Amino acid sequence: MKALCVGLVGCGRISDIYLKNCSRFEGLEIVACSSLDPEQSRAKAAQFGIARACTPDQVFADRDIDAVLNLTIPAAHYDISRRALEAGKHVYAEKPFVTNLDDGRRLLEIAADRGLEIGNAPDTFLGGRWQTVRKLIDSGIIGTPTGVSAFVPTHGVERHHPSPDFYYASGGGPLLDLGPYYLSAMVFCLGPMSRVAGLSRRTFRKRMIENGPRHGEMMPVEVDTHCLSLIEFESGVIGQMMVSFDVWDSETPRFEIYGEEGTICIPDADPGDGANIFHGPVWYRTSAESRWTTRPRPVAPEYWCVADNTHGYNYDARGAGLLDLAHALGENRRPRASAEMAFHVCEAMNGMLASPGLGRFVELQSRCTRPDPLPEINNKADFDACQNA
């Protein structure tokens, strides 16, 4: 297939892993790097051997560019995606899809009117561990799914990010930052959501930047930073999720799916070892191995079954969703990391944040198609080629 010609808008920290991966994905060619800072654009282009460093306006005006990779900060996602669509280009953007639902509806309308596709991160559900979880569910090993739990206890990003202000400004916070990874994984595994509720609080009004040239500088916190949510899925599965920038330590498992005949567990071996990465172990127990069935009760990790996790992207493959969009255009199908799923997740998060003031569950109006798993054989070839790159 002809390679999708891509222009990058946004040359910040996250762009490095995208540019590294996209340079080795067959079917993609990033031909331009752009940002509001010309020096940053030139440096990024030189670092990764990109042909051109230019402005966003030049990317939008270039008729040879088929798609825009939008890696700007959340507050700019809508404007950059809108301008790209209006210039006749497909879009793949970082999460969240939008920070305002009306903006999201407008993007969907523009794309539909112009026959364009929008893909949206996160694409981590294309990773090996999540493809394995889906395979276990579809095989019936835990029976009919009944529940899901996700716990994301962190203490913010100011220790490792040199300019973390936007995480604590309007449009930021742990729910909009981390929630898309976990909710997208839930939708991939369990299907669309039907209603949500939530509680949240802001523990600190100011936080200190702990690294880089601004070390010691205090920044304001404009958003709630500890969020609890309840979720009901269209299938009848019920779930809970906690995402926080206020927790110093926790032993709570990161992600579990419960079924009538067993449990699937994503263990939390590291504070970052959750739905925001592609790889990692998958554990499961059926009712036959359960602590409630056997004696003595098998509590230790070694009593869990470890799933065969050899297909899918078992490395940090950010950009796999853009690659899937390129293939989707050639195969006349919708991308797996679709705008419809991203909007559905945004509506759910918006409902979780609105729920306390409303004093009730929020019924979701949007729905999306549960993404198909990756074709195991085809994807394994790509995985083998890139695993040690």
N, C-alpha and C positions, 0 to 999 in steps of 0.2 A: 504494500500500500504506500501511497505518497505520504511523506512525512508531513505532519501538521506544523506549519510555520508559526512560531509563538514569539510574542513580544512581552517581556517582563516589565511590570510596573510595580515599583517598591523594592529597593535594594537593601533592606534591613537585615537583621541577624538571621531570620528564618530562610532568607533566599539562598544561603550557602548550600543547605542540604538539597533544596530543590534543584539548583543548578548542577550540583554534583550528580544527582540521580538522573536528571533529564538528559545529561550528556551521554549516558550509556543506554538509555531506553531507545530501542528502535521504534521509529514512528513519530518521534518528536525532534524538532530542531528549534532551539531558542536562538533567535537572530539579533535580538536587541535587548539591552538593559536600560531602564529609565527610572528616574526618580526626580524629586524636586531639587535634589542636590547634584549638580553636574559632576563634581569631583567624586562623589560616592558612586555614581553611575559608571564613570570611567574606570575607577578602581575595580569595581565588580566585574566589568567586561574584561579587563586585562587579566584578572585573577582566574577567570574560567574560560578564557579564549573565545568570548562572544564577539561577533563581528562589529557590532555598533553599540556605542553609548549615546543616548539621546534623551529627549524630553518625552513625557507621556503624550503630549500633543502630537509629536512626530510618530509615535507608535500607532495612535489612533488613525492618523492620516495615511499610513503606509498600506497601500493596496495589496502588497505581497504578504502581509501578516494576516494569518487566518484566525488567530486566537490570542487573547490577552490573559496572562497569568498575573492575577491581582493579589499581591502580597503586601498591600498597604495596611496601616493600622485599622482596627474595626470601624472607627468613626468615618473613615474614607471609603470603606468597601462599596457602599451603595453608589456614590458618585462615580468612582472609577469604573465599576461594572456597567452602570447606565451608559456612560460615555462610550465604552467599548461596544456595547450592543448597538447603540445608535450609529456607530461607525461601521456596522455590519460585521462585527467579529464575535466569534464564540468566546466564552469566558470560563475560566476556572479560577476560583478565589479561595483565600484562606477563610477559616471560620472566625466569628459567626457569619452566617449569610448576610444578615443585616442587623442593625440595632433597633430598627423601627419596622413594625409589620406592614404598614402602608408602603414603605419603600420596597419591601420584599414582594408585595403584590404587584407593584409597578414593574419590577424587574421581570417577573414571570410573564406579565402581559406583553412587555416589549419583546422578549425572546420569542413568545408564541407568535406575535404579529409578524416578526421578521424571519421566522423559520430558523432561529439560532438555538444553540444549546448552552446551558449554564451547568457547569459542574462545581462542586463546592467541597472543601475540606470540612471535616476530617475524612481521610481515606484510610485510616488505620484499620478499619474493619475489613479491608482487603488483605491485611496481614495474616501470617500463618496461624497465629493462635486463634484468631477470630473465625477464620475459615474452618479450623478444626472444631471450635465450639459449635458452629452451624452444622457441620457434618455429624457431630454427636447427636445434636437435637433432631436432625432430619432422619437419623438412623433409628430413633426411638429408644435409645439406650437409657434415658431417664424417664421414658413415658411422656405423657402429655405435660408440657410446662405449666406450672401453677404460679410461680413467683420469681422475682428477681430483686437483688439487693446490690447497690453500688455505694462504696464509701471512699471518699477522696480527701483524706485528712492531710493538708499541707500547711505550712506557715508562710505562704506568700512567695513572691518572686524577687523581692528586693535584695536577697542575698546573692543572686547570680545574674540578674539583669541590670545593666548599667543605666538604663533609662526606663524604669518600670511605671512611670506616672500613669500611662494610659490604662494599666490594669486596675487602677483605683479611681479612675475618672468615669463619668457617665458613659455607659456602653461597655464598661469593664466589669470586674468582679469575678469571683470563682465560678459562678453559675454560667455566665456567658463565655468564660475562658475555658473551663474544663468540662462543663456540662455537655457540649456538643460531642465530645469523644464517647462519653458513656451512653448518652441517649441515642446516638447513631448506632452504636454497637447493639443496644437493646432493640432498636427497630430492625436492624439486620437479622438479629436472632429470633425475634418474637413478633415482628410486624408492627403496624402503626398503633399509636396511642389514641385513647378516646377522651380522657379527662385527667386533670392534674390538680394538685393543691400544694401549698407550701407555707413555710415559715422562714424568716430570715432576720439577721441582726448585724449591726456594725459594731465590732468590738473596740477598734481603735480609730480615733478621729484623725490621727496623724501617724505616719510610719517613716522610718529612717532608711534611706538608701545605704546599703552595706557593702558596696563594691564599686570599683571604677572611679573616674575622676570626680564624681559627685558624692563620694563616700561621706556619710555624716549629715547630708542634707535631708531635711524633713519635707515630706510631701503630704498634701491633704488626701483624705479618703472620702470619696463622694458616694460610694455604693456599699451595700451590705456585703459582708465578707464571710458569713457563715450561714449556709442555706440548707434547709431540709425540705424534701419533696416526697409526695405520694403520687403514684402513677397507676392508672388503670388502662390496660390495653384493649383493643377491639376484640381480641381473642378471649378475653376474660382473665388473662394473667394480671396479677397485681404486683406492684413494686414500690421500692423506696430508694431514695438517693440522698446522700449527704455530700456536699462539696464545700470546702472551707479553705480560707487563707489564715485561719486563727488557731490551728491545732499544732501543738509542739510534737506530739508523739501518739502513735496508735498501733495496736496489734490487730485491728479489724481487717478481715480479708477485703480485698479491693472489689471483687465482683463475683457474685454467685448466681446461678440459675437453678431453681428448684423444680422438680417434676414429680409426678405421681409415683415414679419408681426409682428416683435417684437424684443426685446433685452434681452439678458441674461447678468447679471452683477455679477462678483465676487467682493464684496466690500472689501476695504482695511481698516479693523478695527485696524490694527496694522502693523508696518513696516515689520514684517515677515509674514503677513497674505496673502500669494499669492499662486502661483502654487508650491511652495516648501513645502507646508504642505498638509496633507491628508484631513483635516476636515474644517468646516467653513460654513457659510451661502451661499446660492445661491439665488439671486434675479432675477426676470424677469418681464417684462411688454409686453403685446401684444399691437397691434395698438389701440385696444379699450380703453386701459388705458393710452395711451401715453399722454405726456404733449402737443402734437400737436393736440390731438383729444378732450380732455376734458377741461372744464373751471370750476374753475380756474385751471391753470396748476399745476399738482402734482409734485412738485420738491422735497419735503422732502422724506427721506428714507421710512417713514411709508406708502407711497403710492406705493411702490414696492410690488409685490407679492413675498412671501417667499416660495420657493419650499420645498416639503417634502423630507428631506434629511436623510433617516433612513436606507439606505443600503450602503454597502461598508465599508471601514475601516475608521471609524470616530475617530481615535486617531493616534498618531504618529507611523505608522506601517512600518517604514523602514525595509526592508527585505521581504515584501510581494511579491516583484518581484522574489526573490529567492524561496519562497514557490510556486509561480506559475510555476517557472521553474521545480521544483520537480514534481508537478502535470502534467506538460506538458510531461515530460519524460514517466510517467506512462500512459498517455492518447494518446501518439503518435501524438502530435501536437507541434506547435512552441510556445515558451513562449510569453506572451503579451509584456513584457519589453524586446524586442528582440534586438539582435546585429544589425539586418538590420535597425531597426528604429533608434538605437543609432548612426549607421554610417551615416544614412540619415541626422540626426540632426547635426552631426559633419561636414558633407559636407556643410550644409547650413550655419553654423557659419563660416567656413573657407571662404565661398563665401562672406559673409557679411564683413569680415575683408579684403578680397582681392579687393572688389569692388571699393573702392576709388582710388586705384592705377591704376586700369584698366579703370576707367571712364565709367562703364557700369554695367548693370545687369549681374549676373552670372547664367548661366543655370545649373541646378543640373542634374547630370548623374544618380544618384541612385534613387531608389524608394523603398517603403516599404509597407507592408499591414497595413491598418488601424486596430489597435488591436480591438478584440471583447470586449464588456463590460463584466464585471464579471456576472456569473449567480446569479441572485438576491437572490434566496432562499438559495442556498448553502453557499454563502458568508455571508449572514446575521447570520447564525448559528455561524460561526467563529467570526464575529463581536460581537455578544452577549456574547460569551465566553470570549473574550479578552477585551471588552470595559472598564471594571473596574479593570483589572489586574494591 
